[in-house]
Amino acid sequence: MVLAEDNALLREGIAGLLERADDLELVGTASDRPELEALVATVSPDVVVTDIRMPPTGTDEGIQIANKLRADQPDVGVVVLSQHADPPYALALLEGGSEGRAYLLKERVSEVDELLAAIREVAAGGSVIDSKVVEALVTTRRPRASDVDRLTPREKEILGEMAQGKSNAAIAAALVLSTRAVEKHTNSIFSKLGLSGELDVNRRVKAVLLYLATA
């Protein structure tokens, strides 16, 4: 794995924590997006652990890197570390699918086991979303994580496929259903989660966030 963090002290601290794990190998660090991109090209890591905001713009470099890797190197997992529970960033991270993606608050860095568990989960193709991020989302939106319990087994199955970033057509093929049936179930999912009025991309990602919160 490789680590990107522009704060030198924090970068060294996180690196020290990661190097304690016998089953994980830190092969390089970077302080900004260009350095990280060069490092990824050189060492081809299994997982990238990155700050969400780095030079050159200090905005959403971590999200940009994650999306670029999704397109160019989909097998590379990404753990994004953020100072704040910002649902919009989490939504952007998961827009292309949740496989191999994690969004954690930097305060979790001190909880070493939780950070290492997230890295291992992402390396295996799984997903981890910080509970405080999900809480920030659901407290400003109508749906609650418990609303997922209202879904039927088939709807939960479809939502699980959706969490992998699959389109309705791909879900239909995977579950041997018609696309129309998947669309019907998907609309029911959005309705039960209180997401019917949202844009399609946003409501799919928000539904996935709620699913991950209860998985």
C-alpha positions in Angstrom: 0.0 0.0 0.0 1.0 3.6 -0.3 0.1 6.6 1.8 -0.6 10.2 0.8 -0.8 13.0 3.4 0.5 16.6 3.0 1.0 17.1 6.8 4.5 15.7 7.4 4.0 15.0 11.1 0.7 13.2 10.5 2.1 11.3 7.5 5.0 10.0 9.6 2.6 9.1 12.4 0.2 7.1 10.1 3.1 5.5 8.4 4.4 4.3 11.7 1.1 2.8 12.6 0.7 1.0 9.3 4.2 -0.5 9.5 3.3 -2.3 12.7 0.9 -4.6 10.9 2.7 -7.8 9.9 0.3 -8.6 7.0 0.5 -5.1 5.4 3.5 -3.5 3.6 3.9 0.3 3.2 5.9 0.8 0.1 5.9 4.5 -0.3 4.5 7.9 0.9 3.5 11.1 -0.9 2.7 14.6 0.1 0.5 15.8 -2.8 -1.5 14.5 -5.8 1.4 14.5 -8.4 3.7 12.6 -6.0 0.9 10.1 -5.3 0.1 9.6 -9.0 3.8 9.0 -9.7 4.1 6.6 -6.8 1.1 4.6 -7.9 2.5 4.3 -11.4 5.8 3.1 -10.1 4.9 0.6 -7.4 1.3 -0.5 -8.5 -0.1 -0.8 -4.9 -3.0 -2.9 -3.8 -4.4 -0.1 -1.6 -4.0 3.7 -1.5 -4.5 5.4 1.8 -5.0 9.1 1.1 -5.9 12.4 2.6 -9.0 13.9 1.0 -7.5 17.4 0.6 -3.9 17.8 -0.6 -1.9 20.1 -2.8 -2.1 21.4 -5.5 -5.7 22.7 -4.8 -6.4 21.4 -1.3 -10.0 20.6 -2.2 -10.9 16.9 -3.1 -7.7 15.4 -4.5 -8.4 12.2 -2.6 -11.7 11.8 -4.4 -10.2 12.6 -7.7 -7.5 10.0 -7.3 -10.1 7.4 -6.2 -12.2 8.1 -9.3 -9.2 8.0 -11.6 -8.1 4.7 -10.2 -11.7 3.4 -10.6 -11.4 4.0 -14.3 -7.8 3.1 -14.9 -6.9 0.6 -12.2 -10.1 -0.8 -10.7 -8.4 -3.4 -8.6 -6.7 -0.8 -6.5 -8.5 -0.1 -3.3 -8.7 3.4 -1.8 -9.1 4.5 1.8 -9.9 8.2 2.0 -9.2 10.0 5.3 -11.1 13.2 6.0 -11.0 15.8 8.8 -14.8 16.2 8.7 -17.9 14.0 8.2 -18.8 15.4 4.8 -21.6 13.4 3.2 -21.1 15.1 -0.2 -17.5 13.8 -0.4 -18.7 10.3 0.6 -21.4 10.4 -2.1 -18.7 11.5 -4.7 -16.4 8.6 -3.6 -19.2 6.0 -4.0 -20.7 7.4 -7.2 -19.0 4.8 -9.3 -19.6 1.9 -6.9 -18.6 1.1 -3.3 -16.3 -1.9 -4.0 -12.8 -1.3 -2.7 -13.6 2.1 -1.2 -13.5 3.4 2.4 -14.2 6.8 3.8 -12.9 7.3 7.4 -12.5 10.3 9.6 -8.9 11.1 10.6 -9.8 10.7 14.2 -10.1 7.0 13.5 -6.3 6.9 12.9 -5.8 6.7 16.6 -8.0 3.6 16.6 -5.4 1.5 14.9 -7.3 -1.7 14.6 -10.2 0.1 12.9 -7.9 1.7 10.4 -6.1 -1.6 9.6 -9.5 -3.4 9.4 -10.7 -0.8 6.8 -7.5 -1.3 4.8 -7.9 -5.1 4.8 -11.6 -4.8 3.9 -10.8 -2.5 0.9 -8.0 -4.8 -0.2 -10.5 -7.6 -0.3 -12.9 -5.5 -2.4 -15.2 -4.5 0.4 -16.4 -1.1 1.6 -16.2 0.8 4.9 -18.0 4.1 5.5 -17.4 5.9 8.8 -20.5 5.7 11.0 -20.3 9.4 11.7 -20.5 10.2 8.0 -23.6 8.0 7.7 -25.1 9.7 10.7 -24.4 13.1 9.2 -26.2 12.0 6.1 -29.3 10.5 7.7 -29.8 13.4 10.2 -30.1 15.9 7.4 -32.3 13.6 5.2 -35.5 11.9 5.8 -34.4 8.2 5.7 -32.8 6.5 8.6 -30.5 3.5 8.5 -33.3 1.4 10.1 -35.5 2.1 7.1 -33.4 -0.5 5.3 -35.2 -3.1 7.5 -38.4 -2.2 5.7 -37.1 -3.6 2.5 -38.1 -7.0 1.2 -35.4 -9.8 0.8 -35.4 -9.2 -2.9 -35.1 -5.4 -2.5 -32.1 -5.9 -0.1 -30.6 -8.3 -2.7 -31.0 -5.6 -5.4 -29.6 -2.9 -3.1 -26.6 -5.2 -2.4 -26.0 -5.4 -6.2 -26.4 -1.6 -6.5 -23.7 -1.2 -3.8 -21.3 -2.8 -6.3 -21.9 0.0 -8.7 -24.1 -2.1 -11.1 -26.6 -0.5 -13.4 -30.2 -1.8 -13.5 -29.4 -3.8 -16.6 -26.4 -5.4 -14.9 -28.4 -6.2 -11.8 -31.1 -7.8 -14.0 -28.5 -10.0 -15.6 -26.9 -11.0 -12.3 -30.2 -11.9 -10.6 -31.9 -13.3 -13.7 -34.7 -10.7 -13.7 -36.1 -8.4 -16.3 -34.8 -4.8 -16.4 -38.4 -3.6 -15.8 -38.6 -5.8 -12.7 -35.4 -4.3 -11.4 -36.6 -0.8 -12.1 -39.8 -1.5 -10.2 -37.9 -2.9 -7.2 -35.4 0.0 -7.3 -38.2 2.6 -7.2 -39.7 0.8 -4.3 -36.4 0.9 -2.5 -36.1 4.7 -3.1 -39.6 5.2 -1.9 -39.1 3.2 1.4 -35.9 5.1 2.0 -37.5 8.5 1.4 -35.3 9.2 -1.7 -37.9 9.4 -4.4 -37.4 13.1 -5.0 -33.6 13.0 -5.4 -31.7 12.9 -8.6 -31.0 9.3 -9.7 -27.3 9.2 -9.1 -27.6 10.8 -5.7 -30.4 8.5 -4.5 -28.6 5.4 -5.7 -25.5 6.4 -3.7 -27.5 7.5 -0.6 -29.3 4.2 -0.7 -25.9 2.4 -0.8 -24.7 4.5 2.2 -27.7 3.4 4.2 -27.2 -0.2 3.1 -23.5 -0.1 4.2 -24.5 1.4 7.5 -26.5 -1.8 8.3 -24.4 -4.4 6.6 
